[in-house]
């Protein structure tokens, strides 16, 4: 099985003009652990942003991820999504 790690300290940031597909792919990356570790907060954030940009299937994935998260984690993911939107 191939496992890849992303060097987040040197990775390029996602641009505001990123397509919903790119944002959705990031949600898949963090929800599956393909980035090295599962990060449900990050996955929820990226699925949320993908949904906001029109990727309808991201809504179901965001909902599924939310079922595995605490209310505090969901709140953090929502804050992270808002912060990303205001900084881009």
C-alpha positions as CSV (number, residue, x, y, z in Angstrom):
1,X,0.0,0.0,0.0
2,X,1.3,3.4,-1.0
3,X,1.3,6.0,1.7
4,X,2.4,9.6,1.0
5,X,3.2,12.3,3.4
6,X,2.6,16.0,2.7
7,X,5.2,18.4,4.0
8,X,2.8,21.0,5.2
9,X,5.6,23.4,6.1
10,X,6.7,23.7,2.5
11,X,3.4,23.1,0.7
12,X,1.8,25.8,-1.4
13,X,-1.4,27.3,0.1
14,X,-4.7,26.8,-1.6
15,X,-5.8,29.8,-3.4
16,X,-9.2,31.5,-3.0
17,X,-9.9,30.7,-6.7
18,X,-9.4,27.0,-6.1
19,X,-12.1,24.9,-7.8
20,X,-14.6,23.1,-5.6
21,X,-13.0,19.9,-6.8
22,X,-9.6,20.9,-5.3
23,X,-11.3,21.7,-2.0
24,X,-13.2,18.4,-2.1
25,X,-10.0,16.5,-2.8
26,X,-8.4,18.1,0.3
27,X,-11.4,17.0,2.3
28,X,-10.8,13.4,1.0
29,X,-7.1,13.7,1.8
30,X,-7.6,14.6,5.4
31,X,-10.6,12.3,6.0
32,X,-8.8,9.3,4.7
33,X,-5.4,9.8,6.3
34,X,-3.6,10.0,2.9
35,X,-1.8,13.0,4.3
36,X,-0.2,10.8,6.9
37,X,-2.9,11.1,9.7
38,X,-6.6,11.5,9.7
39,X,-7.6,15.1,10.6
40,X,-11.4,15.4,10.9
41,X,-11.3,19.1,11.7
42,X,-9.4,19.8,8.5
43,X,-11.6,17.4,6.5
44,X,-14.8,19.1,7.7
45,X,-13.3,22.5,6.8
46,X,-12.4,21.5,3.2
47,X,-15.7,19.7,2.6
48,X,-17.5,22.8,4.0
49,X,-15.6,25.1,1.6
50,X,-16.2,22.7,-1.3
51,X,-19.9,22.7,-0.6
52,X,-20.0,26.5,-0.4
53,X,-18.4,26.6,-3.8
54,X,-21.1,24.3,-5.3
55,X,-19.7,20.8,-4.8
56,X,-23.0,19.2,-3.8
57,X,-21.6,15.8,-2.8
58,X,-19.3,17.5,-0.3
59,X,-22.4,18.1,1.9
60,X,-22.9,14.4,2.5
61,X,-19.2,13.9,3.3
62,X,-19.2,16.9,5.7
63,X,-22.2,15.4,7.4
64,X,-20.6,12.0,7.7
65,X,-17.4,13.5,9.1
66,X,-19.4,15.6,11.6
67,X,-21.0,12.4,13.1
68,X,-17.5,11.4,14.2
69,X,-16.6,14.8,15.7
70,X,-17.4,16.6,19.0
71,X,-19.3,19.9,19.0
72,X,-16.1,21.7,19.8
73,X,-14.3,20.1,16.8
74,X,-17.1,21.1,14.5
75,X,-17.0,24.6,15.8
76,X,-13.3,24.7,15.3
77,X,-13.7,23.5,11.7
78,X,-16.3,26.1,11.0
79,X,-14.0,28.8,12.4
80,X,-11.2,27.5,10.3
81,X,-13.4,27.7,7.2
82,X,-14.5,31.2,7.9
83,X,-10.9,32.3,8.6
84,X,-9.9,30.7,5.2
85,X,-12.6,32.6,3.4
86,X,-11.8,35.9,5.0
87,X,-8.0,35.6,4.4
88,X,-8.5,34.6,0.7
